[in-house]
Amino acid sequence: MSEELSVGRGDPVYMAHAYLTKVPVPAIEPFINAYSPPGGTVADPFAGSGMTGVAAAMMGRKARLFDISVLGRHIGRNFVNLVDAEQFVKHADEVVRATQAELGDIYAVKCAACGCGGTLGKTVWSIVVECVQCKEPVNYYRSMEAAGWRKADMVCSNCHAPVSSRNRRIGEAPVLDSIGSECSATQLDQAPASNSIKIDLTKIDYPRVEITPDRQMYKASALGKSGMTTIASFYSDRNLAVLTTLHRYINNVDDAAIRNKLLFAFTACLTRASKRYQWSRQRPLNAANANYYVAAVFYEWNVYDLFLRKTRAVLKSDAYIRAAREGHVECSEINAPDITYSIGSADRIALDDNSVDYVFTDPPFGSNLFYADMALFQEAWLDGFTDVDQEAVIDRSKDGKRTAERYEALLTSALRECNRILRPGGHVSMVFGNSSGSVWGLIQRSVANAGLMIEPDKLVVLNKGQRSVKGLASGFEDVATLDLIITMREADGEVPTTLKTVDRATVATTIQELANASPATPSHLYLELLRTGIREGWELGKLDLRDVTAALIADGWDIDSKTGRLSKGDTGESGGLR
């Protein structure tokens, strides 16, 4: 196996349903192939969206998945719920038609070009802010349009005071409709039309779920300031009505497999159907999955279009999994992967000792993301909620209960459980990414205290081809955009080597040597530094990404803003790690 694994995120499985930090199936398959026998059993105690299960199914293995996430179980089970395509399409069309019949033609608009009836594809909405000087309302989009789309030149049309998204938000207004009409082969943009069908939300039983102040993402997304403290507040009245009615008809489908698969397509389009889908003049920027941010200008998409598009994506995923299984299992088993997914904590895995061949897992990365907080958006429509108190994360607030010490204890117990369920000679591979040396030091201690040993010749960099938003804006990344896949085996009584304390001068020299040998991105060099540290027996606690950045700047390196790669001086010299 190579030292770097570069994978795309465009395969049919990856595209079928979003989930935070999802590991693409092609990144898991080489490990399952290397460390488990054909027909063997793979486990994942931090299963998330179930990608380990999908990879196992595609390679003819069994999988036993566990997670505390209700959303994760819903997604993971339905990825391998391979349904009859004809029946699925039939029921998808039926629930859409039933919803349309009940609510009326809720996306109907008149085409301004030909005067005939058209169908709304999406509406662009703008926040309305209060002018800091004259206190008059200012439509953010119109102000930006008047400024020639230059945000720095935006002013109030009444008193010419500067305007920005930091002005107090006092409302929202539609500014542009994109419609489908018989007079055009492509969508037409026109002035927004008022909805001819009035929505009375008091008569609609939509999910009434609050995002409470104790949630980490409440503060991170400034929900108290925006006032958007319920799941329902992230939808337009029209889309909330459609989603609620569509959800009810899906739940009335008799066939459990079809019903669950339809619900899978439904939850897959929830974020895009919300106000979290950010507008751009060039093209839609997609929806934010890792926070509750609503941009100053956002989209309201036609829910029927989103849902039916997602049903087609779901069927492509099923076909992709079936095709892969054809080379590994009997024909009668192609539609029935032996994959189970249970709600359970990783520190208490409900499997017998020595019962699995291999463990591949992707635990939460410290305080990077709060899965349970973000899962509320989909779980509001499901049959339960993730127990946030069990989540293996580190709270960002100093008074939080989920401390680094608690996280370390949970991870140690989880790895100890992985060791227990492994058959003799088995391996555990763990995907991990963080820019903090203290968290990597925590990983070292957890591995050792679980009775496992990292195999230094089996450290693989996982490159999913992403760059951080901060990195794109500032040149040097503050957040690691690559992960390290660590493969471990049982220590079996071997005394672990005492870790060496490494001084800053050695770290700086090592960074410069790595950069000069094969420069790529700061994240690449950070992972190379970590690999060097693990192989040399260093204590990783002091190795922060900012140390890499500081050493590179001090040594005269710069960043190519388009590629994110390092370059030095005016020579145009650059390169990439292999």
N, C-alpha and C positions, 0 to 999 in steps of 0.2 A: 504494500500500500504506500502511495506517495506521501511526502511530508506535508503537502498542501492539497486539499480537496476543494476544487472550485465547482459550484453547482448553480444552476439557474433556478429561478422561482416561477417558471412559466409552464410547468407540466400540468396536465388536467387535474390531478389531485390537488396540487397546491392552489390552483385557481378556483376550486369549487367552493371553498369556505375559508374565510379569514380567521386567524387566531394569532394572538401575540407571540412573537419569537418562534414561529413554527419552523421546524427543521424539515427541509425538503426531503422527500422520499429518496431521491438519488444519493443523498448524503448518508443515509442509513444503510442502504443495501450493501455496499462493500463490507461493512462491519458485520452484518448478519451473515454474509457469505463466508467471511474469514473466521468467525468465532462460533458459529453454530452449525450442526450437521443438517442435511436435508431432512425435513420432517420434524426437526427439533423444536424446542420450546424457548421462546424469548420472553423476557419480562421487562416491564417499565413501571417503576413506582411513581414517577412524576410524568404521567402519560400525556397530559395536556390535551391536544387535539387528536391524539391517537396515531401520529405518523409512524411510530414504531410498529403499531399493529398493522397499518397499511403495508409497510415495507415487508413485514413478516408474511402477510397474506400473499403478496405478490411473488414471494420467493418460496412459497409452499411450506412455510413454518407455522407453528401455532404461536399465539401470543396471549399473555396474561397482563392486562393493563390495570393500573390503579392511579387514582388521583382524588383529591378532595373536591374537584371542580365539577359542579352539575353541568355547566356548559361544556366542559371538556368531554364528559361522558356522552352527552348528547351528540357532539360532533364526531368523536371517535367511533362510537357505535354505528353511526349512519354512514361514515365513509365506507365501511365494509358491509353495509346493508345493501346488497346488490339486488335490485328489484327488476321486475319485468318492465322494460322500457315502454312498451305499448300501453300497459295499464297505468303507468306513472303519468304519461302524457295525457291520457284520457281524464284521469282524476284532476290533474293540474288545470286543464281547460275547464272542467266542471266547476271547481271551486272559484275560479276567476269569474265565470259567467254568473254564478249564483250571487257573488258579491256585487257585480255590476247591476244585476237585476234588483237587488235590495236597495242599493244606494243611488241608483240612477247614473246618468252619463256624467260622472263627476269631473272628468278631464276633458269634456267637450268645450271647444272654443270656436269662434268664428274666424275664418282666415281673412286677414286684412287685405291680402293680395287679390283674391278672387271672390270674396264674399260668401263662399261656401263653408260648410262645417268642417272643422279640423279637430285634431286630437293633440292635447298638450303632451309634449315630450318631457319638458322640464321648465321650471321658472327660476329665474335668478332673483334672489332677495338681497336687500341691503339693510344693514342696521341704520337706524336713525339716532343720531347723537345730539347732545345739547351743546350749543356754542358756549365756550367758556366765558365769552365777553357779553354778548347780548342775550344769551339764554334761549335763543330761537332754535327750533329743530333743524337739523342739517341731515339730508340724505347723503350718506357716506359715498355711495356709488356715483350719484350725480355730481357731488363735489369733486370726486376723483376724475370723472369724465370731463368736467369743466376745466380741470387743471392739466388736460392733455395726458391723463393717466400717470402723472408724476406726483407721487404721494407728498413729496416735500413741498409742492406748490399748492396744496389743497387749502382753501379758505372758505369761510362762511359767506354765502351769497348776500347776506344782509349787512354785515359789518366788516367783512374781510379779515376777521381774526383767523389765525391758523387753526386747521382742523386735523385731527388724527384719530386713530382707532382707540386712543386712550381717553378721548372725551367720554363723558358719561352716556351710556346707552339708554335710550328712552323708548325705543320701539323698533319695529321692522316694517319694511315695505317692499312689495314686488316691483321690479324695475324692468324685467324683460321676459317674454315668453318665447320658447322655441317650440314650434308646432309642426305636426305632420299634416299635409294637405294634398288633395288630389292634383292640385295645380303645380306641384313641385316634386321632383325625385328626391330632394334632400330637405331637411328641416329648415323652416323659415323662422327668422327672428322678427318679433313684432312687439308693440306695446302690450303690457300685461292686461289681461281681461279679468274682470271681476267674476268670481265663481257664481254661476247661475243657480247652483244648488246650495242652499244654506245648510251649514253643519251645526247640529245641536248636540254638543258633546255631553250634555246632561242625560241624553238618551242612549249613550254608547258606553258599554262596559269595558273601557280601556284599562290597561294595567295602571294601578295607582301605587307606584313604587317610588319611595324617596331615596335620594342620595344624601345621607346624613353627614353632619359636620365631623363625625369621628372617622370618616373615610379619608385615607391619605389623598385620594384624587379630588376630594372636595376642595381642599386647600390648593393643591397643585394646579387645578383648572379654574381657580377663583370662582367657584360656583356661587358662593355667598354674594359676591359683587355683581354677578350677572343675574342672579335670581333664578337661574335654571337649576333647581334642586330636585326635580322629579324627572323620571324617564320620559313621561309624556310631554314635558316642556321642550324636548328636543325634536318634536315633530310639528309640522303644520297641522292645523285642525283637519284639513282634507286628508293628508296622509295618515294621520292617526285613526281617522274613521275607516279608511280603506284597510289598513293593517289589522285593526281590531276585528272587522267583519270577515276578512279573509282568514284570519287565525281561527275564528269560530267555525267556519265551514271546513277548514282542514281538520280540525278536531272531531268533526262529525263523520269523517271517512271511516268506514267499517274495517277495511283491511289494515292491520296494525303496521305491517312493513311499509306499505304505501303511505299511510298517514305519517309515520315517523320520517320518511324520506321527504315528504312534502314540507314537514316542519323544518327539516334540515335546510331546504332551499329557502324557506321563509326567514329563518334566523340569519342565513347568509346575506340577505339583502337589507337587514334592519339598519345597519349603520349608513349605508348609501341612501336609504330612504329618509334619513334624518337631516337635520340642519348641520351636521358635522361634515358634510360633503363640500369642500372648499372650492369656490369659484376661481377661475383664472381667465384672463383675456385670451391666452393661447389655447388652453385645453383644461378640462377638469383636473384638479390635483388629487382627486380621490378623497376618501374619508379618513379622518384620523382615528386609528384603532387604539392608540396607546394613551389617549387622554380625552377629556370632554370638551375640548376646544371647539368653539363655533367662530368661524372667521367673520370678518366685517362684511364680506359678501359671500353668499353660499347658495347652494342649489336646493330646489325642491323637485325631486324626480317623480315621474309617473310610476307608482308602485307596481301596477300590473306589468309594465315593461320590465322593471327590475326583477320581479318574481319569475316571469316566464323566461327571461334571459338566464336566470340562475338555474332554472329547471333543466335547461339545455346543458349548462356547465356540469351539473350533477350527473347527467347521463354520460357525458364524455368521461368523467372521472370513473364511473362504473365500468365503462368499456375499456379504459386504460388498465384498470386492475384486473379485469377478466383476461385480457390479452396476455398480461404478464404471468398470470396463474396457469395458463395453458401449457407452459413448458415445465411446470413443477408438480401438478396434481392430476388426478384422474378427471375425466370429463364430468363425471357426476358430482365432483366436489368444487367445480369452478365457481358456482354461485353461493357456496356455503363455507367461507373461511372460518377456521376454528380460532376465533378471536373473542376474548371476553374482556369487558371493561367494567370495573366495580368502583364504587365510591369507597375510598379507604386512604388512610394516612400512610405515607411512605415509611414511617418508623414502626409500622405494625403491618407487614405484608402478609396477607392471608394465603400463604402457600407453605407447603411442607419443606422441611430441610432437604437440600440436595435434589430439588425437583425441576430446576430449569437449567438449560445449557448456556444461556448468555443473557446478560442484562445490558440494554442500551437505554440511557435516560438523559433527560434535559431538564434539570431542576431550575427553579427561579433563580435569577442572578442577583441575589442580595437585595438592594434597594432600588434596582433599575426600574422594575415594573410591578404594579399591584394588580394581579390577575383577577382576584375576586371583585375588586372595585369596578374594573372595566367589564367583567362578565355580567354585572347587573343589567347592562343594556339589553342583553339577550335573555338572561334568566328571568327577567320580568315577564316574559312570554312563555316560560317553561314551567315545570312542575316542582320547582324547589330552588333554593339558593345555596351557594357555597358557604361553608362555615368559615368566615373570615378569620376567626381566632386560631384556626389550624394552619393558616397559610405560612409557608416557609419563606418569609421575607423579612427585611429589616426596615422598620419604620424610619422615615426621614426626620420626624420630630423627635427632639431630645426626650420628651416625656412619654414617648410611645412604649407600649408593652412588648412589642416584638423587637427585641434587642439583637445585636450581633451575637451575643453569647447564646441566646435562645436559638438563633438560626444555626449556629455551629453545632449545638447539641442535636437539633433535628436532623441536620445533614449527616452527622456522625452516626446517629441511630439508623438513618435510612441506608447508609452504606454498609453498616454492620448487618442489616437485614438482607441486603443484596448478597453479601458474603455468605450468609446462612443458607439462602435458598439455592445458591449455585452448586452444581455438581462439581466434584473434584476436577481441577484443571480448568475450570471455567473462567471467563473474563467479564469484567464490568467496564463499559465505556460510558463516559460522562461528558456531555457537551457543556462547556462553561465559558462565559465571557464577562469581563469586568475590567474597569480601568483603574481599580484601586488595589494597591499591593496588599493592604490589610486584609481584603477579602480573599486574595490568592493565598496569603498565609493561613487564613482560616481553612481553606480547602486542603492545604498540606496537612494540617493537624487532624482534620476530619478523616482523611484517607488513612493516616497512620493509626489513629485511635479506633478505626473500624476494622483493623487487622488486615488492611490491604496495602499493596505496594504499587506505585506508579511505574509502568514499564517505560523507561526513558527513550527507548528506540521506537516507541509506538505513539508518539505525540503528533497529532495531525491538526493542521490549521484548517478551519472550515471557513471558506470564503463564499458568501452568498451574494457578492456583488453589490453591497450597499454602502453608502456613505452617510455619515451623520449630518443632520441639518446644520449643526454648529460648524462642522467641518466644511460644508459647502459655503457657508457664509464667511468664515474667518480664515480659511486656508488650513490651519493646523487643527486637527480634531481633538476635542476634549473627551470624547466618548469612543471607546474601542468598538470598531465596526466588524471585527473578526472574532470568531470563537476558537477555542482550543478544545479538541476532543482528546480526553485523557483516557487511556486504557489501563486498567489495573488488574491485578491477580491477587490471590490470597497470599499474605506474607508467610504463612505456614511456619511460624516460629522464628523466622529470620529476624535478627535484631536490626531495626531501622538505623540507617546511618545518621549520625548527629548532623543537623543542618548547620551550614556555615553562615556566619554573619558577614555580609558583604558591605564594603564602604562605598560612599558616593563616588569617589574617584574611579574605582574599579567599574562601577555601573556606567559612568560617563564614558570611560575608555571603551568598554564593551559596545555601547550604543554606537559610538563613532566607527568602530571597526566593522560592525554589522552593516551600517549605512554605506560605508565605502566599499564593502564587498558586494553588496547587491541591494541598492536602494529601491524602495517601492513606496509605501505609504507609512505614516507614523504608526498606524495600527499593525501593519505587518512587522515593523521593527519591534513594537512592544511585544507581540507574540513570540518573535524570535528571541527577545531578551528573556521572556518567561521560560521558553524551551531551554535556553542556555542555562538559566538558573536551576531548573529541575535536573538537567543532566549533570550539572556541576555540584549539585547538592546544596544550593544556596537556600537560605530562608527568604521567602518571597515578600515578606511583609512590608519592605521599604520600596518595592519596585512599582511605582505609579506611572501611568501614562504621561503625566505632566513632566516626569523626569526625562522621558524619551524626547518630548517636545523641546524642553529646555536645552538638552544636549545637542539636538539637531540645529536649533537656532544658533547656539553658541559656535557650532562648527561651520556655520555659513550656509546651511541648507534652506531652501525655500520650497513652496508648494505650487505645482501647476494647478491653477484654479479649475481647469476643465477636467483633468484626469484624477486629481488628488495625489498624483505621484510626486516624489521628491525630485528636486533639481538643485544644482549647485552653481552659483556664480552666473555669469553671462554666457556660459559655454553651451547651454542647452543640454548638459549632461544629465541623463536620468536613466532609470533602469527599473527592473522588477524582480522580486524574489520568485524562485521557482519551487 
